[in-house]
Amino acid sequence: MSEDDTPYLLLDMLLAARAAVDRTQHVTWQEFERDPSLQDAVMRPIQVIGEAAAKHRLVHDYRRIDREIVWDTARNALPSLIVALERLVPTPDQEEAGS
């Protein structure tokens, strides 16, 4: 991976974080816990974030993914990550001004 990849990795992280937050925004913990499809739909973006950040916290053991950690991450950690990433990911206007 080169430094040239950094903007793409940050964008991947931002889009994945938004997806996970969107999928949990209007559901309760009980609904999330009962819905394996929803769990998968939230775990995947978190995995993308981990891969892009070169940290593999969630994916260490596929047999033991802790749904409470997934829920807590999506509901409590990712919103602030989105804010931080939005500052780092150039908008199309910024990219045009730089070229």
C-alpha positions in Angstrom: 0.0 0.0 0.0 1.3 3.4 -0.9 0.5 6.9 0.4 -1.5 7.4 -2.8 -3.9 4.8 -1.5 -4.7 6.8 1.7 -7.6 8.9 0.4 -9.3 5.8 -1.0 -8.9 3.9 2.2 -10.3 6.9 4.2 -13.2 7.0 1.8 -13.8 3.3 2.1 -13.8 3.7 5.9 -16.2 6.7 5.8 -18.7 4.9 3.5 -18.6 1.7 5.6 -19.1 3.7 8.8 -22.0 5.5 7.4 -23.6 2.2 6.2 -23.2 0.6 9.6 -24.7 3.6 11.4 -27.6 3.8 8.9 -28.4 0.2 9.4 -28.7 0.5 13.2 -30.2 3.9 13.4 -33.8 2.9 13.7 -33.6 -0.5 15.4 -33.3 -1.5 19.0 -30.7 -3.8 20.5 -33.4 -6.5 20.8 -34.2 -6.2 17.1 -30.6 -6.3 16.2 -29.9 -9.3 18.4 -32.8 -11.3 16.8 -31.9 -10.5 13.2 -28.8 -12.4 11.8 -29.2 -10.6 8.4 -29.0 -7.2 10.1 -26.0 -8.4 12.1 -24.2 -9.4 9.0 -25.1 -6.2 7.3 -23.5 -4.3 10.1 -20.5 -6.6 10.7 -19.4 -6.3 7.1 -18.9 -2.6 7.1 -17.0 -2.8 10.4 -14.8 -5.4 8.9 -14.1 -3.1 5.9 -13.1 -0.3 8.4 -10.8 -2.7 10.2 -9.1 -3.8 7.0 -8.7 -0.3 5.7 -7.3 0.8 9.0 -5.0 -2.3 9.2 -6.6 -3.3 12.5 -8.4 -6.6 12.7 -10.3 -6.3 16.1 -13.6 -7.8 14.9 -12.3 -10.5 12.6 -9.8 -12.3 14.9 -12.2 -15.2 15.3 -15.1 -15.6 12.9 -16.8 -18.1 15.2 -16.9 -15.7 18.1 -17.9 -12.3 16.9 -19.4 -10.5 19.9 -22.7 -8.9 18.8 -22.7 -6.5 21.7 -19.3 -5.1 20.5 -20.7 -4.8 17.0 -23.8 -3.0 18.3 -21.8 -0.7 20.6 -19.3 0.1 17.8 -22.1 1.0 15.3 -24.1 3.0 17.7 -21.4 4.7 19.8 -18.0 4.7 18.1 -18.8 5.1 14.4 -20.6 8.4 14.6 -17.5 10.2 15.9 -15.3 8.3 13.4 -17.6 9.6 10.6 -17.0 13.2 11.8 -13.3 12.7 11.9 -13.2 11.0 8.5 -15.3 13.7 6.9 -12.6 16.2 7.8 -9.9 14.0 6.1 -11.7 12.8 2.9 -11.6 15.5 0.2 -14.8 16.5 -1.4 -15.1 16.6 -5.2 -14.8 20.5 -4.9 -11.5 20.2 -3.0 -10.1 17.7 -5.4 -10.9 20.0 -8.4 -9.2 22.9 -6.6 -6.1 20.9 -6.0 -5.7 19.8 -9.6 
